[in-house]
Structure formats: structure tokens, C-alpha cells
Amino acid sequence: MAKPLKKIAKSVVPRKIKPTASQYFRKTIHFGTRYECPICSAKLKSFLPFGEDTPVITKQQVIGLGYRPEAQCPVCYSLDRDRLQYLYLTQKTALFTDPHLLLHIAPEHSLKAILEDSPSIHYLSADIDPTHTMIKMDITKIQYPEESFDAIICNHVLDHIHHDTLAMAELYRVLMPGGWAVLQVPISLTLEQTYEDNTLTSIWEREVAFGEDDHVRIYAMDYVDRLQNIGFEVEIFDWTQDRKNFGGEANKFNLIEEEKLFIAHKPK
């Protein structure tokens, strides 16, 4: 039986986030004026490289995957997609000002550290492997009742789920009317339709077909149709239309120019 949500959320004693000695050291050795990390406030001369290219990622121009020469913060280790998401949450939502019951699936460490300590957020982290989360959760059969959460963050998860529409339906079910979910996935700029093949089961086959050995598809823009078919109203947020709040013309947070955020709203 699922534990009461607020009991779980309040079992985590809020604490003030303080940089560790190692973070102070990393801020010093990586100090510069070219870039800035909005999550840890580090001033940086550069970000670190992250990711690996495979032929299919390159061919299908998959945004959110592949090698990026400056993607990871050397202080808090946030990725470019984490920084974009954090900026959206602070600039475009009331998550940090109004009370929210938030479900964070497969949480990114840098975001988790901030979200679980915000006084406005009743925070619940979950993963199929609960080693670093508050509970274990299979998002194709979520153990909480309808309309349990005000907001959900699920970043680069659905591309790992065989029955992704079942997971989408479950996320819709547990979201409150008027609630929203950041449902980010890697997206191909060249494919007209999402590519998936359930007969590919070996690590090697999946890496060749999908770019990573634990992925089961490459999404195209028909990803929006899948969400809408579940009942979501989908907002595609393009940060380049609001550069002033997302790093300016200099792109000081080094976000991916082509990356859009997929925000799914449940109608009231």
C-alpha cells in the first residue's frame, strides 16, 4: 500500500543547501566570466564535455543525446537539459512560491537537491530503482490514487519505457486537474514518426537502433500526438523566444539552441 504522500514528503527535514568544501574548490579552479550555472551559481570559464555520439544519433539529429563539448557543470554536475528545466521552473511556474505536491521521477541530483529543500514544495522522488529516491515506483502502474500531484517532473524517462502510452496515462491519472508535468524526451529533428522496434532486445541491437543500449525508441515530433491522445494539452516551450531570462544572446548558461521543453497540462 502506498504511504500517505504528505507523510512521506514531511519525513524529509528541510535543510539549507550549503556548498561543500569540494564545491568551493571546484568553483575556484573553474572560475571564469564566460559562463554561469543557474543551479549552483558558479561563474565558469567553461563547461565540461558530456555524452557520446553514435551513428544513429548523428544521422537522426537527436536533440538531448550525443556528445556535447560543453554540457556539464564542473561544480554541481548539472547537464544542459537540467539547467534549461530549472530555469523554466523558476521563470515560468509558481513552483518555488506557491505550495505544490511534486512527483520527481528518476531525479537528477542537481535538481533534486534544490527541489526537496524548497519550503513551498512537498517533494516525492521515485524510481524503479529506489537506491537514491524516497520510494520505488513503476510509472506504468503508479501506486497513488487519481489527482494526487500538482506537478510532475519526468525527464528522459519515457524513452526507456516499453509501454510508454501506459506510463503517460498513469501520469495523467495521478495529476490534479489544472496540474502540469515536464515530460522531456530526446527528439529527432529528421524523423517524421517515432521509431521503435520491440523485437530488438539485445544491448548491441538497441544501441545501434536507438543510440543508447537502454533506450527503446527515438521520438519524433509525433510525441506531442501521443501525449494529446492521452488527454494532455501540450505546450512546446522554446527558450530562445525569451533569451533575456535564459542566458541572453551570449547563452551564458550554454543551453542547447534546438532543445524545446514539452510541458503537459491536465485540463481543469
N, C-alpha and C positions, 0 to 999 in steps of 0.2 A: 504494500500500500504506500502511496506517495506521502511523504511528510508534508505537513501544512507549510505553504510557501513562506508566509511571514516568519514562521518559527525558524525555518532554515536561514532565511535572509538575516534575521536578527541574531543568529548564532555566531555570526562573524562580527567581532568587536571592531568598530571603526577605528582606524588609526591614521595618523597624519603621515603622508608619504614623505620620506626623507631620503635624499640621495645617500648611497653608501659611500664608503671611502674609495672603493674601486671606481664608482661613477665619477666622483670628483677627479680622480686621477685621469680617467678617460676623457673627461671634459677638458682637462688641461692639455693633454698631449694631442688632442684632435681639434683644439680651438682654432677658429678662423672666422672670417667675416662673410664668406660666400654663401653659406647655407645655415639653416636653423631647423632644429627638430621641435615641432609644436608640442610634442608629448612630454619630453624631458627638458625642454627649453635650452638645450645645448646649442652653442654657437660653433659652427663647424667649418673646417676648410674643405671637407669632402665627406660624402657618404661612402659606405663600403659596397663592394660588388656582392651580388646575390643571384642565385638561380643558375640553371644550366639550359643550354639550347639543345633541342633535338630537331631532326629534320621536319617532323610534322608541326612543331610549334612555330618554326621559322616559315614553313610553307603556308600554314593557315593563319599566320599573324595573330597568335593567341595573346590577347592582352591580359596581363596579370601573371603570366608564366614566362619562362625563359630567362636568359642571362641579362641582367641589367648592371652596368658598370658602377652605378652609384644608386643603390636601392636601400641599404640597411644603415640605420643609425648606429654609429660605433659606441654610443653611450648606453642607450636603453634597448638597442637591437630591434626597434620597430622597423617594419618594412614600409615601402612607399604606399601600399594599399592601406596599411594601418593608419598612417598619417592622414590620408585622404578621409578615411572613415571618422577619425577623431575630429577633424576639422568640420566635417558635416554635422556631427553630433553637437558640437559646441556652437556652430554658427547658424544651423538650420532647424534645430529642435530645442525643446524645453527640458531635455533630459537632466541637465545639471541644475535646473532651477525649480521645477515642479516635481512632486512625488511621482515616481514611476516604479512599477514592479517589472524588472527587466530579466529576461532569459538570455543568457550569453552561451551560445553553443560552440564547443571547441575553441575556447577563448584564447586570443592572442595575449601573451604575457604582458606586453606593454599596456594594452588597453585594459586588461583585467585589473592591473594594479591601481588604475585610476577609477574605474567604474565601481569596484567593490568598496571603495572608500568615500564615495560621494555621499553626502548626507541626504540628498534627495532621492537616492536610488535604493530600493530593496532589491538586492542583487542575488541572482542564482546562476551559477555556472554549471554546465553539464557537458558530458561527452560519453561516447560509447566505451571509452577507456577512462575511468574516473580518477586516474592516478593524480592528476593535477586539477581536478574540479570538485565541486561540492557534492554532486550526485552523478550516478550513471544514468544515461538516457539514450535510448534508441529513438531517433526522431521519426521513424516510420510508425511508432506506437508509443506516443508520449503519455506518461503516467499521470498527467494532470487533467482536470476537467475543462470543459469549454470555458472560454473567456477568462483565463487565468492571468494573462500577462498584458501589460500596457504596451510593451515594446519587446522586440526580439532582435538579436544580432546573430547572424549565421553567415560567416564569411569563408568562402572557399570550402564548403562542406558538401553541397548538393552534387557537385561533380564527382564525389566519391560514392554516392548512394545509388544502388541499382534501381530501386523503385522511387525515383525522385518525385514523381507526382503524388505518391502516397505520403512522402515526407512533407511536400508542400501543403497537402490537405490537412495534415496534422498541425502544422504551424498555423494555418488559417484557423483551425478549430480552437486552439488554445489562446489565440489573440483576441483581445477585447474589441468590440465594435468601436471604430474610431482609432484603433491602435495601428502601429506601423512596425515594419520589420525591414532591416537592412539585409537583403538576401544576395550577397555578392558572389559572383562566379567568374572564372576566366571566360572570355568571349573571343571567338574568332571573328576577324574582320573580313574574311574571304568566304567562309561557308554561308550558303543560303539557308541551310537547315542544320539543326543539331545532328552531329554524327555520333552514333552509339552502335555497339555490336555485342550483345550479351554472350555470344559464343566465344569471345576472346577471354580466356580465363588465366592464362599464364602471365607472370610478371613481364616477361620479354614481349609477349604479344601486346599487352596493354601499353607498355612504354612506347613501342613502335607506333601504335594506332592513336594513342591519346596524349603522348608526350611525357607522361609520368606513370610509373607502374602501379600506383594505387588509384588511378582515375578510371572512370568507366564511360566517359563521353567527352566530347568537345562541344560546348554550347555555341550556337549561333544566335542571332537576334530573335529567333522564334522562341527563345527562352521567355520573352515577355508574354507570348501567347500562352505558354504553359501556365504561367502564374495567373493570367487573366481567366483561363479556363477553370481554375480552382475557385475564383471569385474575387481575387485581389484586384484592386486598382493600382496600376503600376506607374510610378514616377521615375523617369530616367534623368538623373541629375548630372549635368555637365559642369564640372567645377571651372572650366575655362571661361564660362559665361559670368563668373564672379571672381575674377582674378584678384581683385583688391583684398578679399578675405581669405584667399587660398594661395598666398605667396607672391602675388604681384607679377609683373611682367618678367621679373628675374627668376620666377619659380624657385624662391628661396627654400621651399620645403621639398623640392625635387620630386614632385608628383608626376605620374605618367600622363602625358598630354592626352592620350587617346582613351584613358580609362574613365568610364562612366559608373555611377553608383545606381543600383537597382533598389528602389525603395517601394515596398509592397504595403499598401494601405488596405485595411479591412473596413468596408463601408459601415457607417453608423446605422 
